[in-house]
Amino acid sequence: MEKKELNVMDAKSLEKKVDSLKKDLFNLKLNSKSSHVKDHSQYRKLRVQIARALTYLNQKKKEI
């Protein structure tokens, strides 16, 4: 997800996006325990996307 896309989202959709990213990260961790994960860089990518979305969400909440 790009910064431009996050910037135009409203607070409600950003919250949904953060929730879905957290679920993706949880599923990735769960799959790594049960089977082999091919791309370990996915952990970092998901954590960065979560942090970025939370940053934009906090900015939107401060504006209100």
C-alpha positions as a printed Julia matrix, in Angstrom:
64×3 Matrix{Float64}:
   0.0     0.0    0.0
   1.4     3.35  -1.0
   1.48    6.52   1.05
  -0.85    8.31  -1.35
  -3.51    5.66  -0.88
  -3.27    5.88   2.89
  -3.4     9.66   2.84
  -6.79    9.77   1.09
  -8.42    7.14   3.35
 -10.65    8.21   6.19
 -10.11    7.11   9.8
 -12.65    4.28   9.67
 -11.11    2.63   6.61
  -7.62    3.07   8.08
  -8.71    1.2   11.19
 -10.04   -1.63   9.01
  -6.77   -1.68   7.06
  -4.71   -1.9   10.25
  -6.87   -4.77  11.49
  -6.48   -6.69   8.25
  -2.71   -6.13   8.22
  -2.46   -7.39  11.81
  -4.44  -10.48  10.86
  -2.11  -11.06   7.91
   0.91  -10.81  10.2
  -0.66  -13.23  12.67
  -1.42  -15.72   9.9
   2.13  -15.42   8.59
   3.53  -16.15  12.06
   1.14  -19.06  12.46
   2.13  -20.52   9.1
   5.82  -20.15   9.91
   5.38  -22.32  13.01
   3.59  -25.06  11.11
   5.44  -24.94   7.8
   8.35  -23.3    6.07
   7.98  -19.67   4.98
   9.72  -18.93   1.7
   9.98  -15.16   2.06
  11.03  -14.01   5.53
  11.05  -10.38   4.42
   7.25  -10.45   4.59
   7.46   -9.98   8.37
   9.25   -6.66   8.05
   7.08   -5.5    5.16
   3.89   -6.13   7.11
   5.22   -4.45  10.25
   6.23   -1.38   8.22
   2.81   -1.23   6.56
   1.1    -1.48   9.96
   3.26    1.31  11.38
   2.66    3.51   8.36
  -1.11    2.99   8.52
  -1.13    3.71  12.26
   0.82    6.92  11.66
  -1.73    8.16   9.15
  -4.56    7.06  11.44
  -3.14    9.07  14.35
  -2.74   12.09  12.1
  -6.38   11.82  11.0
  -7.55   11.55  14.61
  -5.55   14.62  15.64
  -7.12   16.66  12.83
 -10.59   15.94  14.19
